[in-house]
Structures are given as C-alpha cells and as structure tokens.
Amino acid sequence: MFKKFITYITQRHRISAISVLCLIAIYASAQMMISPHVDVDILQVPQKPQSQQKPQQAKGKQKVIDIVFSKELFTRAGSDVKILKDSVIFFHDGAYLYCDSAYYDEKMNSFNAFSNVRMEQGDTLFLYGNYMHYDGNTRVVMFRENVRLEHGSGTLFTDSLNYDRMMNIGYYFDGGMLVDSLNELTSYWGQYEPALKLATFKDSVILVNNKFKLYSDRLKYNTDTKIATIYTPTKIVSDSGIIYSSKGWYNTATEESLLLDQSTIVNKQGNRILRGDSISYHKAKGYGEVFGNMFLQDTTKKVILRGHYGFYNELTDYALATDSAYCIEYSQGDTLYIHADTLKLIAIVDSIKPTNQKIQKHTKVAADSLHSDSIGKLHSDSLHTQPVNISSSLEPLPSALPPAKKEEPKVTTFREIKAYYGVRFYRSDMQGVCDSLQFNSRDSILHMYKDPVLWNTNRQLYGDTIDIYMNDSTIDHMHVKRYSFSIEQKDSLHYNQLKSRSMKLFFQNKQLERVLAEGNVETISYPEEKNKELSGILNWLESSYLQIFMKDGAFEKLVTWPKSVGKTTPFDLITPEQLRLTDFYWYDYLRPLDKDDIFRKVSRKASDVKPQRSKTSVFNREE
C-alpha cells in the first residue's frame, strides 16, 4: 500500500484527481485493517494489545497534527499531500515526532515518515526506527525496521511495532527482545505498557539472566520490580537445578519465588525432587517452604518425605514435614513406612582425610629393628644395640622429586530420620508404635523411645527403649532396654511371657534364633507337643539371667544362671492371676496392619496405661 502511495507521488502526471481520491480511500481502508482492534483469536499478525486499561476518550474535536519545523515543505500539482524534507518535526497531543522526510495528509490527519524516525512522549518514552506511519485520529503510530523503544532502564528491540497512544501500549508481532539491567527477554509476540512498566510475552519466550535461563510460552515481566509472572508450563534452568512451574512468580533480582499448582524443583544431579501445591522458594538462601501436598524424594538415599507442610534446606540437605507427615525409606530392600506428627530428614556428612606420609632423609633406627615383626614391634635385645645411619647405605635421592598428588578426603553422606509424637510405622517383618523414633542409614539402627511397642509375627515387645539393628534388608538383632517385656501369643488365652531388666533378641534369615534376658528375669511358658498343640501345663520360672535358643523358629533349649526358681502347674489348677506376669499388656489393637493403617488414630485403653515407675526402682539404674 505504501509503495502505491509513493508511486502516486512520483508519477502524479499520469493519475487523475479521481484516482487520487480512490487511492486515499483505499489507504484509509488499509489503515483500519491494520489497526490494533483486530481480534487476537482471528488474526495472528498483528494482535491487539492485551490490557485492562480503559482507553482515554477524546474530548471534543480531534486534534490536528501540527508541523513544528521542516527546512523544505511543498506540494505537487493535483495533490493536497504535503511533502516535508530535512529535520522534520511534528507535534500531536503531547508527543513530538521526528524524521528526515514525510508525506503529510492534512485531510486524513496522518503522515508517513522516512529515515531516522523518532517519537518522544514526555521525557521517559522514546521510539526509534527507519519508517513510521502516524494516524492522528486513532493516535496509533506504526514503526518498522530497526525499531527501538526506550523507557526507563528497559529497551525493546524489534522490526515491527505498533504503539497505541490512546491505550498507552506498544506491541510487536514478528519477534522482539526486551533488555534491562538484569535480564534479556525474547518472544515472537509481545507488548509493553509504560505506565505499569509491564511487559507481556507470548510464543517461544526465553528470559536470560546471568544466573539462570527461563523458558515459557507466556510470561509477564515488570521492568521495575524485576518479577516474572508465570501463567503456563515454565522451566527455569540454573547451575543448582531446574524449576518446573505452570503458575506463580519469580523475582529475578533476589531469586525469591512463589510457585503454585504442584510446581517441582529438581537439583542439578537430578536425584532430589521437591514438589508441592505452593512453594515459597528462596534460591539464594537455599531453602523453600511447601504448603499442601509436599513431596520430597532423594533417589540416591532412597527416601521419600511427605506432608501438608514442609521445609527444605538444599544447602544443608535438611528437611521437615508436619501435618499428616509420613516417610518412606526403601534403602534396606524392604520398604519402611513411618507416620508421625513431625518428621525430619537430616544429612550427616562423614569425611575420611588421607594420611600424608613424609619421607625422612636421615632416619636413625636400631640395627636389629629390620627383624621386627609385621606390626612393627622391636625385639627386646634391640634396646642394647647402637643406632646407625641407614642413609649412607642408600643411593642419593634425586634432587627434584615430582610433587605428591594431594588426595581429597572421601566424603560420604548418610541420612538420619527423626520422628516425633504419635509415631506409627509398618514394614512387612515388623510393625511398631512409639512417641519418638530415629533411624540412621550409616549404622542401620532404628531407635524407638518412650512407650515403644514392637511386633514381629505373633510376638510383641515393649520396654523403655527399643533399638533395632538392621543387616542389609533384614533384622540382625534387637535390644529392649529397661522394663523389657516379650509376649508370644499361643491362643486367645495363653501367652508365652518373658520379663527382664534388659533383653536382646537375635535373628537369622528373618527368624528368631536366640533370646538373652538379663536382670530380674521372670517367665511364663506353655510347652508344645510335636503336633504344635499345648501340652496342658504352665511353666513359671525366675532367675537373674536366661538364654533361649531357637531352631527354625521353634524352641530348642533354655539356659538360666546362676540360680533359678521354677514351678509347673497343670491347666486345671491354674488361677487367673497365674496366667499373666505383672505389667502384662496386649496392645494388638494398636498394631498397624498395613502401610495405609499407619494413619489410623488410636489411643491406649485406660486399663493399658502403664503406672509411673518409682525413681528408686532397680530398673532405673544405668546399664
């Protein structure tokens, strides 16, 4: 259209006055077609600006474009279009427009400007380009070729930009770049609102910062606050890892962010994943808070932490979860599920520094010390020998030896799990409840504190503290400290019982192999016939120490020392008081039945609450 207009100017003697009017009409129609009121969903180029700002209504009569200055101004015969050349300046409604030459149509209240075009609106907004068309009625200016928009600290580069002065919005539709003091943003389509200092980007959006890169399909960016607002699936890549989010905001200056809709943070090694409904992430400080459906997984340490609230410090590798918190630990082969009010994951770094051995140039040793044994002990008569200098018998060392390689300390990281208040856990070979729990992957020991109860097959253990020692994926042995009580259910009425100050249980191939009870031992047992039926008698025994040996899960023999007292009673002579030892409690209703049952809330029956121990009790002394 513009080429036709120029042809009209250069070949005016061939065109009649009627043709001029037709050309102007066609030009006006074309101007309306490319105006920013075109529906975005219908046409891709150009798209209308997206803003909630209300356009300013023109008051009264439309303002006419004023010619401020031009070294040359003339018209050609048969045309009302004014031709301006050299240092041309226009003024319209608060804006100055500059160019080297222009065609000004006073009737249409518009002009086309060429070469070194520029628009200045106030003292903060500047537009530059090679070509400009301005419509004084709609107050829309179109810049083409090498376009540059400057506002504050931000500069926008593109080849095609439309600026609506009425709505105070500029937009490009064929690729552009916005650069400020911190970031560089590129996209296929974009718009900028100077009043809000807000830029909107669509289609192939890339934000480049010296610390990270952001990839998205739609993004808003504030050049003042440096905050990028996320609306669609977005990936933020940095040296520390990758962030995946479809909604939220990211402060590119402070690297603080709020990530919504189950956003995910993955560390650079790819072995640690953090996810949640909303994550308040402080990347520079290395921590994040998670609100709602927290999920933290360490694929190297093989542990998962979940809860409705969580905190994670990626610098110290510390994590906390509360509110329906539970942990899944699968490093031992058999998965352990733990639920508690509060759960913590703590990284323990263990480093071994290499020993540096220095070569001594002159070493004095006893002559017969060459005959010392393998651990370096000298023979007794070596004390009576004279020291000699062995350096004289050796060839001289080279004057320059290559520098010894500095060995870096070997660093190994272990995982510690701590659970507090209302702990319930489930594993296929054991289940338990207690007030607090601790597990360390370095020594594979599970500690249960305060009223712990542990179940293994048909056996129940409880005491003051229980330590469970793992060997790979199986239980190696257990230690029940203070007030130890072991119960094995034979039927609904009869229970084998063992009570002592301390008790250790040893396992082989997931079966109980040996039991050692120490201090104030008391036991009730029901012998079995070969067909596994009860023999009909009750054995009661009391001793200081007791050891039980098992074979293939069945009783083999019992040893007591130094002295023991026992009694055997037939079933028909047993009184109800003889069936139970003191402090007998059967907590089967507390036992977690599967990995989902750890969330079941259950309290001890009033009749099963153990009485407070006397501080002078023999059980309170240290072992």
For each residue, the residues with C-beta under 8 A, 3 or more apart:
1: 4 5 26 27 30
2: 5 6 112 133
3: 6 7
4: 1 7 8 23 26
5: 1 2 8 9 23 27 103 112
6: 2 3 9 10
7: 3 4 10 11
8: 4 5 11 12 15 19 20 23 79
9: 5 6 12 76 79 81 83 103
10: 6 7
11: 7 8 14 15
12: 8 9 15 76 77 78 79
13:
14: 11
15: 8 11 12 19 20 23 78
16: 19 20
17: 20 21 78
18: 21 22
19: 8 15 16 22 23
20: 8 15 16 17 23 24 78 79
21: 17 18 24 25
22: 18 19 25 26
23: 4 5 8 15 19 20 26 27
24: 20 21 27 28 105 107 108
25: 21 22 28 29
26: 1 4 22 23 29 30
27: 1 5 23 24 30 31 108
28: 24 25 31 32 108
29: 25 26 32 33
30: 1 26 27 33 34
31: 27 28 34 35 110 133 135
32: 28 29 35
33: 29 30 38
34: 30 31 38 46 142 162
35: 31 32 38 138 140
36: 46 48 49 140 162 164 167 169 171
37: 48
38: 33 34 35 42 43 46 47 48
39: 42 43 48
40: 43 47 48 50
41:
42: 38 39
43: 38 39 40 46 47
44: 47 173 189
45: 173 174
46: 34 36 38 43 160 162 171 173
47: 38 40 43 44 171 173 189
48: 36 37 38 39 40 171
49: 36 164 167 169 170 171 191 193
50: 40 191 200
51: 167 169 191 193
52:
53: 167 168 169 193 195
54:
55: 164 166 167
56: 166 167
57:
58: 62 63 166
59:
60:
61:
62: 58 109 136 137
63: 58 92 93 136
64: 92 106 109 136
65: 90 91 92 104 106 109 110 111 134 136
66: 90 91 92
67: 70 73 82 84 88 89 90 104
68: 89 90 91 96
69: 87 88 89
70: 67 73 84 85 86 87 88 89 102
71: 85 86 87
72: 83 84 85 86
73: 67 70 82 83 84 85
74: 82 83
75: 79 80 81 82 83
76: 9 12 79 81 83
77: 12
78: 12 15 17 20
79: 8 9 12 20 75 76
80: 75 105 106 107
81: 9 75 76 103 104 105
82: 67 73 74 75 103 104 105 106
83: 9 72 73 74 75 76 101 102 103 104
84: 67 70 72 73 88 101 102 103 104
85: 70 71 72 73 88 100 101
86: 70 71 72 100 101
87: 69 70 71 100
88: 67 69 70 84 85 98 99 100 101 102 113
89: 67 68 69 70 96 97 98
90: 65 66 67 68 96 97 98 102 104 111 113 134
91: 65 66 68 95 96 97
92: 63 64 65 66 95 97 134 136 139
93: 63 136 139 165
94: 121 122
95: 91 92 119 120 121 165
96: 68 89 90 91 119 120
97: 89 90 91 92 113 117 118 119 120 132 134 141
98: 88 89 90 116 117 118 119 120
99: 88 102 113 114 115 116 117 118 132
100: 85 86 87 88 114 115 116
101: 83 84 85 86 88 113 114 115
102: 70 83 84 88 90 99 111 112 113 114
103: 5 9 81 82 83 84 111 112
104: 65 67 81 82 83 84 90 110 111
105: 24 80 81 82 108 109 110 111
106: 64 65 80 82 109
107: 24 80
108: 24 27 28 105 135 137
109: 62 64 65 105 106 135 136 137
110: 31 65 104 105 133 134 135 136 137
111: 65 90 102 103 104 105 133 134
112: 2 5 102 103 131 132 133
113: 88 90 97 99 101 102 117 131 132 133 134
114: 99 100 101 102 117 130 131
115: 99 100 101 130 131
116: 98 99 100 130
117: 97 98 99 113 114 128 129 130 131 132 143
118: 97 98 99 126 127 128 129
119: 95 96 97 98 125 126 127 132 134 141 143 163
120: 95 96 97 98 123 125 126 127
121: 94 95 124 125 126 127 165
122: 94 125
123: 120
124: 121 151 152 194
125: 119 120 121 122 149 150 151 194
126: 118 119 120 121 149 150 151
127: 118 119 120 121 141 143 147 148 149 150 161 163 170
128: 117 118 143 146 147 148 149 150
129: 117 118 132 143 144 145 146 147 148 161
130: 114 115 116 117 144 145 146
131: 112 113 114 115 117 143 144 145
132: 97 99 112 113 117 119 129 141 142 143 144
133: 2 31 110 111 112 113 141 142
134: 65 90 92 97 110 111 113 119 140 141 142
135: 31 108 109 110 138 139 140 141
136: 62 63 64 65 92 93 109 110 139
137: 62 108 109 110
138: 35 135 164 166
139: 92 93 135 136 164 165 166
140: 35 36 134 135 162 163 164 165 166
141: 97 119 127 132 133 134 135 162 163 165
142: 34 132 133 134 160 161 162 163
143: 117 119 127 128 129 131 132 147 160 161 162 163
144: 129 130 131 132 147 159 160 161
145: 129 130 131 159
146: 128 129 130 159
147: 127 128 129 143 144 156 157 158 159 160 161 172
148: 127 128 129 155 156 157
149: 125 126 127 128 155 156 161 163 170 192
150: 125 126 127 128 154 155 156
151: 124 125 126 154 155 156 192 194 197 223
152: 124 197 223 224
153: 180 181 223
154: 150 151 178 179 180 192 197 199 223
155: 148 149 150 151 178 179 180
156: 147 148 149 150 151 161 170 172 176 177 178 179 190 192 199
157: 147 148 176 177 178 179
158: 147 161 172 174 175 176 177 190
159: 144 145 146 147 172 174 175
160: 46 142 143 144 147 172 173 174
161: 127 129 142 143 144 147 149 156 158 170 171 172 176
162: 34 36 46 140 141 142 143 170 171 172 173
163: 119 127 140 141 142 143 149 169 170 171
164: 36 49 55 138 139 140 167 168 169 170
165: 93 95 121 139 140 141 168
166: 55 56 58 138 139 140
167: 36 49 51 53 55 56 164
168: 53 164 165 193 194 195
169: 36 49 51 53 163 164 191 192 193
170: 49 127 149 156 161 162 163 164 191 192 194
171: 36 46 47 48 49 161 162 163 189 190 191 192
172: 147 156 158 159 160 161 162 175 176 189 190 191
173: 44 45 46 47 160 162 188 189
174: 45 158 159 160 188
175: 158 159 172 186 187 188
176: 156 157 158 161 172 186 187 190
177: 156 157 158 184 185 186
178: 154 155 156 157 183 184 185 186 190 192 199 201 221 223
179: 154 155 156 157 183 184 185
180: 153 154 155 183 223 226
181: 153
182: 209 226 252 253
183: 178 179 180 207 208 209 221 226 252
184: 177 178 179 207 208
185: 177 178 179 190 199 201 205 206 207 208 219 221
186: 175 176 177 178 204 205 206 208
187: 175 176 190 201 202 203 204 205 206 219
188: 173 174 175 202 203 204
189: 44 47 171 172 173 201 202 203
190: 156 158 171 172 176 178 185 187 199 200 201 202
191: 49 50 51 169 170 171 172 199 200
192: 149 151 154 156 169 170 171 178 198 199 200
193: 49 51 53 168 169 196 197 198 199
194: 124 125 151 168 170 197
195: 53 168
196: 193 222
197: 151 152 154 193 194 222 223 224
198: 192 193 220 221 222 223
199: 154 156 178 185 190 191 192 193 220 221 222 223
200: 50 190 191 192 219 220 221
201: 178 185 187 189 190 205 216 218 219 220 221
202: 187 188 189 190 205 217 218
203: 187 188 189 217
204: 186 187 188 217
205: 185 186 187 201 202 214 215 216 217 218 219
206: 185 186 187 213 214 215
207: 183 184 185 213 214 216 219 221 228 252
208: 183 184 185 186 213 214
209: 182 183 212 213 214 252
210:
211: 238 239 255
212: 209 236 237 238 255
213: 206 207 208 209 236 237 238
214: 205 206 207 208 209 219 228 234 235 236 237 250
215: 205 206 234 235 236 237
216: 201 205 207 219 230 232 233 234 235
217: 202 203 204 205 232 233
218: 201 202 205 231 232
219: 185 187 200 201 205 207 214 216 228 229 230 231 234
220: 198 199 200 201 228 229 231
221: 178 183 185 198 199 200 201 207 227 228 229
222: 196 197 198 199 225 226 227 229
223: 151 152 153 154 178 180 197 198 199 226
224: 152 197
225: 222 251 253
226: 180 182 183 222 223 251 252 253
227: 221 222 249 250 251 252
228: 207 214 219 220 221 249 250 252
229: 219 220 221 222 248 249
230: 216 219 234 245 246 247 248 249 250 259
231: 218 219 220 246 247
232: 216 217 218 246
233: 216 217 244 245 246
234: 214 215 216 219 230 243 244 245 246
235: 214 215 216 242 243 244
236: 212 213 214 215 242 243 245 250
237: 212 213 214 215 242
238: 211 212 213 241 242 243 283
239: 211 268
240: 267 268 283 314
241: 238 265 266 267 268
242: 235 236 237 238 265 266 268
243: 234 235 236 238 250 257 259 263 264 265 266 281
244: 233 234 235 263 264 265 266
245: 230 233 234 236 248 259 260 261 263 264
246: 230 231 232 233 234 260 261 263
247: 230 231 259 260 261 263
248: 229 230 245 257 258 259 260 261 263 278
249: 227 228 229 230 257 258
250: 214 227 228 230 236 243 255 256 257 259
251: 225 226 227 254 255 256 257
252: 182 183 207 209 226 227 228 255
253: 182 225 226
254: 251 284
255: 211 212 250 251 252 282 283 284
256: 250 251 280 281 282 283 284
257: 243 248 249 250 251 279 280 281 283
258: 248 249 278 279 280 281
259: 230 243 245 247 248 250 263 265 278 279 281
260: 245 246 247 248 263 277 278
261: 245 246 247 248 277
262: 275 276 277 293
263: 243 244 245 246 247 248 259 260 275 276 278 279
264: 243 244 245 273 274 275
265: 241 242 243 244 259 273 274 275 279 281 288
266: 241 242 243 244 270 272 273 274
267: 240 241 270 271 272 314
268: 239 240 241 242
269: 272 300
270: 266 267
271: 267 298 299 300
272: 266 267 269 296 297 298 299 300 314
273: 264 265 266 295 296 297 299
274: 264 265 266 279 288 290 294 295 296 312
275: 262 263 264 265 279 290 293 294 295 296
276: 262 263 279 290 291 292 293 294 295 310
277: 260 261 262 290 291 292 293
278: 248 258 259 260 263 290 291 292
279: 257 258 259 263 265 274 275 276 288 289 290 291
280: 256 257 258 288 289 290 291
281: 243 256 257 258 259 265 288
282: 255 256 285 286 287 288
283: 238 240 255 256 257 286
284: 254 255 256
285: 282
286: 282 283 313 314 315 316
287: 282 311 312 313 314 315
288: 265 274 279 280 281 282 311 312 314
289: 279 280 309 310 311
290: 274 275 276 277 278 279 280 294 296 309 310 311 312
291: 276 277 278 279 280 294 308 309
292: 276 277 278 308 309
293: 262 275 276 277 306 308
294: 274 275 276 290 291 305 306 307 308 309 310 321
295: 273 274 275 276 304 305 306
296: 272 273 274 275 290 304 305 306 310 312 319 321 345
297: 272 273 303 304 305
298: 271 272 301 302 303 304 345 415
299: 271 272 273 302
300: 269 271 272
301: 298 331 413 414 415 441
302: 298 299 329 330 331
303: 297 298 327 328 329 330 331 345 415 417
304: 295 296 297 298 327 328 329 330
305: 294 295 296 297 310 319 321 325 327 343 345
306: 293 294 295 296 321 325 326 327 328
307: 294 310 321 322 323 324 325 326 343
308: 291 292 293 294 322 323 324 325
309: 289 290 291 292 294 321 322 323
310: 276 289 290 294 296 305 307 319 320 321 322
311: 287 288 289 290 319 320
312: 274 287 288 290 296 318 319 320
313: 286 287 316 317 318 319
314: 240 267 272 286 287 288 317
315: 286 287
316: 286 313 347
317: 313 314 345 346 347 413
318: 312 313 344 345 346 347
319: 296 305 310 311 312 313 344 345
320: 310 311 312 342 343 344 345
321: 294 296 305 306 307 309 310 325 326 327 342 343 344
322: 307 308 309 310 325 341 342 343
323: 307 308 309
324: 307 308 339 599
325: 305 306 307 308 321 322 339 340 341 342 343
326: 306 307 321 337 338 339 340 343 598 599
327: 303 304 305 306 321 337 338 339 343 345 417 419
328: 303 304 306 335 336 337 338
329: 302 303 304 332 335 336 338 417 439 441
330: 302 303 304 333 335 336
331: 301 302 303 415 441
332: 329 336 444 470 472 473
333: 330 472 473
334: 427 428 429 473 474
335: 328 329 330 427 595
336: 328 329 330 332 425 426 427 439
337: 326 327 328 425 426 427 595 598
338: 326 327 328 329 343 417 419 423 424 425 437 439 598
339: 324 325 326 327 419 422 423 424 425 598 599
340: 325 326 343 419 420 421 422 423 424 436 437
341: 322 325 420 421 422
342: 320 321 322 325 419 420 421
343: 305 307 320 321 322 325 326 327 338 340 417 418 419 420
344: 318 319 320 321 417 418 419 420
345: 296 298 303 305 317 318 319 320 327 415 416 417
346: 317 318 415 416 417 418
347: 316 317 318 413 414 415 416
348: 413 414 415 416 440 442
349: 411 412 413
350: 411 412 413 414 442
351: 409 410 411 412
352: 409 410
353: 409
354: 407 408 409
355:
356: 404
357:
358:
359: 397
360: 363
361: 391 397
362: 389 391
363: 360 390 391
364: 387 388 389
365: 369 370 387 388 390
366: 369 378 382 383 385 387
367: 370 382 385 386 387 388
368: 371 378 379 381 382 385
369: 365 366 372 378 382
370: 365 367
371: 368 379
372: 369 376 377 378 379 382
373: 376 377
374:
375:
376: 372 373
377: 372 373
378: 366 368 369 372 382 383
379: 368 371 372 382
380: 383
381: 368 384 385
382: 366 367 368 369 372 378 379 385
383: 366 378 380
384: 381
385: 366 367 368 381 382
386: 367
387: 364 365 366 367
388: 364 365 367
389: 362 364 392
390: 363 365 393 394
391: 361 362 363 394
392: 389
393: 390
394: 390 391
395:
396:
397: 359 361 401
398: 401
399:
400:
401: 397 398
402:
403:
404: 356
405:
406:
407: 354
408: 354
409: 351 352 353 354
410: 351 352
411: 349 350 351
412: 349 350 351
413: 301 317 347 348 349 350
414: 301 347 348 350 440 441 442
415: 298 301 303 331 345 346 347 348 440 441
416: 345 346 347 348 438 439 440 441
417: 303 327 329 338 343 344 345 346 437 438 439 440
418: 343 344 346 436 437 438
419: 327 338 339 340 342 343 344 423 425 436 437 438
420: 340 341 342 343 344 423 435 436
421: 340 341 342 435 436
422: 339 340 341 435 601
423: 338 339 340 419 420 432 433 434 435 436 437 448
424: 338 339 340 432 433 592 597 598 599 600
425: 336 337 338 339 419 431 432 433 437 592 598
426: 336 337 431 592 593 594 595 597 598
427: 334 335 336 337 430 431
428: 334
429: 334 456 474 475 510
430: 427 454 455 456 468 475
431: 425 426 427 454 455 591 592 593
432: 423 424 425 448 452 453 454 455 466 592
433: 423 424 425 452 453 587 590 591 592
434: 423 437 448 449 450 451 452 453 466
435: 420 421 422 423 449 450 451 452
436: 340 418 419 420 421 423 448 449 450
437: 338 340 417 418 419 423 425 434 446 447 448 449
438: 416 417 418 419 446 447 449
439: 329 336 338 416 417 445 446 447
440: 348 414 415 416 417 443 444 445
441: 301 329 331 414 415 416 444
442: 348 350 414
443: 440 469
444: 332 440 441 469 470 471
445: 439 440 467 468 469 470
446: 437 438 439 467 468 470
447: 437 438 439 465 466 467 468
448: 423 432 434 436 437 452 454 465 466 467 468
449: 434 435 436 437 438 452 465
450: 434 435 436
451: 434 435 462 610
452: 432 433 434 435 448 449 462 463 465 466
453: 432 433 434 460 461 462 587 590 591
454: 430 431 432 448 460 461 462 466 468 478
455: 430 431 432 459 460 461 591
456: 429 430 459 461 475 512
457:
458: 488 489
459: 455 456 486 487 488 489 512
460: 453 454 455 486 487 488 489 586 587 588
461: 453 454 455 456 466 478 480 484 485 486 487 503 505
462: 451 452 453 454 466 480 483 485 585 587
463: 452 466 480 481 482 483 484 485 503
464: 481 482 483 619
465: 447 448 449 452 480 481 482
466: 432 434 447 448 452 454 461 462 463 478 479 480 481
467: 445 446 447 448 478 479 481
468: 430 445 446 447 448 454 475 478
469: 443 444 445 475 476 477 478 479
470: 332 444 445 446 473 474 475 476
471: 444 474 475 476
472: 332 333
473: 332 333 334 470
474: 334 429 470 471 507 509 510
475: 429 430 456 468 469 470 471 478 507 510
476: 469 470 471 506 507
477: 469 504 505 506 507
478: 454 461 466 467 468 469 475 504 505 507
479: 466 467 469 502 503 504
480: 461 462 463 465 466 484 485 486 502 503 504 505
481: 463 464 465 466 467 484 502 623
482: 463 464 465 501 502 619 620 623
483: 462 463 464 501 583 613 619
484: 461 463 480 481 498 499 500 501 502 503 517
485: 461 462 463 480 497 498 499 581 583 584 585
486: 459 460 461 480 497 498 499 503 505 515
487: 459 460 461 495 496 497 584 586
488: 458 459 460 495 496 497
489: 458 459 460 495 586
490: 494 495 496 526 534
491: 494 534
492:
493: 579
494: 490 491 526 534 579
495: 487 488 489 490 524 579 580 584 586
496: 487 488 490 523 524 525 526
497: 485 486 487 488 523 524 525 580 581 584
498: 484 485 486 503 515 517 521 522 523 546 548
499: 484 485 486 517 520 521 522 523 581 582 583
500: 484 503 517 518 519 520 521 522 546
501: 482 483 484 518 519 520 618 619 623
502: 479 480 481 482 484 517 518 519 623
503: 461 463 479 480 484 486 498 500 515 516 517 518
504: 477 478 479 480 515 516 518
505: 461 477 478 480 486 512 514 515 516
506: 476 477 512 513 514 515 516
507: 474 475 476 477 478 510 511 512 513
508: 511 513
509: 474
510: 429 474 475 507
511: 507 508 550 552 553
512: 456 459 505 506 507 515 550 553
513: 506 507 508 549 550
514: 505 506 547 548 549 550
515: 486 498 503 504 505 506 512 546 547 548 550
516: 503 504 505 506 545 546 547
517: 484 498 499 500 502 503 521 523 545 546 547 548
518: 500 501 502 503 504 521 544 545
519: 500 501 502 544 545 618
520: 499 500 501 544 618 619
521: 498 499 500 517 518 541 542 543 544 545 546 560
522: 498 499 500 540 541 542 581
523: 496 497 498 499 517 539 540 541 542 546 581
524: 495 496 497 538 539 540 578 579 580 581
525: 496 497 538 539 541
526: 490 494 496 534 535 537 538 539
527: 534 535 537 539
528: 532 533 534 535 555
529: 532 533 534 535
530:
531:
532: 528 529
533: 528 529
534: 490 491 494 526 527 528 529 571
535: 526 527 528 529
536: 570 571
537: 526 527 568 569 570 571
538: 524 525 526 568 569 570 571 574 578 579
539: 523 524 525 526 527 566 567 568
540: 522 523 524 566 567 568 569 578
541: 521 522 523 525 546 560 564 565 566 567
542: 521 522 523 564 565 566
543: 521 546 560 561 563 564 565
544: 518 519 520 521 561 562 563
545: 516 517 518 519 521 560 561 562
546: 498 500 515 516 517 521 523 541 543 558 559 560 564
547: 514 515 516 517 558 559 560
548: 498 514 515 517 555 557 558 559
549: 513 514 556 557 558 559
550: 511 512 513 514 515 553 554 555 556
551: 554 556
552: 511
553: 511 512 550
554: 550 551
555: 528 548 550 558
556: 549 550 551
557: 548 549
558: 546 547 548 549 555
559: 546 547 548 549
560: 521 541 543 545 546 547 564
561: 543 544 545 564
562: 544 545
563: 543 544
564: 541 542 543 546 560 561
565: 541 542 543
566: 539 540 541 542
567: 539 540 541
568: 537 538 539 540
569: 537 538 540 573 574 578
570: 536 537 538 573 574
571: 534 536 537 538 574
572:
573: 569 570
574: 538 569 570 571 578 579
575: 578 579
576: 579
577: 580
578: 524 538 540 569 574 575
579: 493 494 495 524 538 574 575 576
580: 495 497 524 577 584
581: 485 497 499 522 523 524 584
582: 499
583: 483 485 499 610
584: 485 487 495 497 580 581
585: 462 485 608 610
586: 460 487 489 495
587: 433 453 460 462 590 591 604 608
588: 460 591
589: 602 605
590: 433 453 587 602 604
591: 431 433 453 455 587 588
592: 424 425 426 431 432 433 595 597 598 600
593: 426 431 597
594: 426 597
595: 335 337 426 592 598
596: 599
597: 424 426 592 593 594 600
598: 326 337 338 339 424 425 426 592 595
599: 324 326 339 424 596
600: 424 592 597
601: 422
602: 589 590
603:
604: 587 590 608 609
605: 589 608 609
606: 609
607:
608: 585 587 604 605
609: 604 605 606
610: 451 583 585
611:
612:
613: 483 617 619 620
614: 617 620
615: 620
616: 620
617: 613 614 620
618: 501 519 520 621
619: 464 482 483 501 520 613
620: 482 613 614 615 616 617
621: 618
622:
623: 481 482 501 502
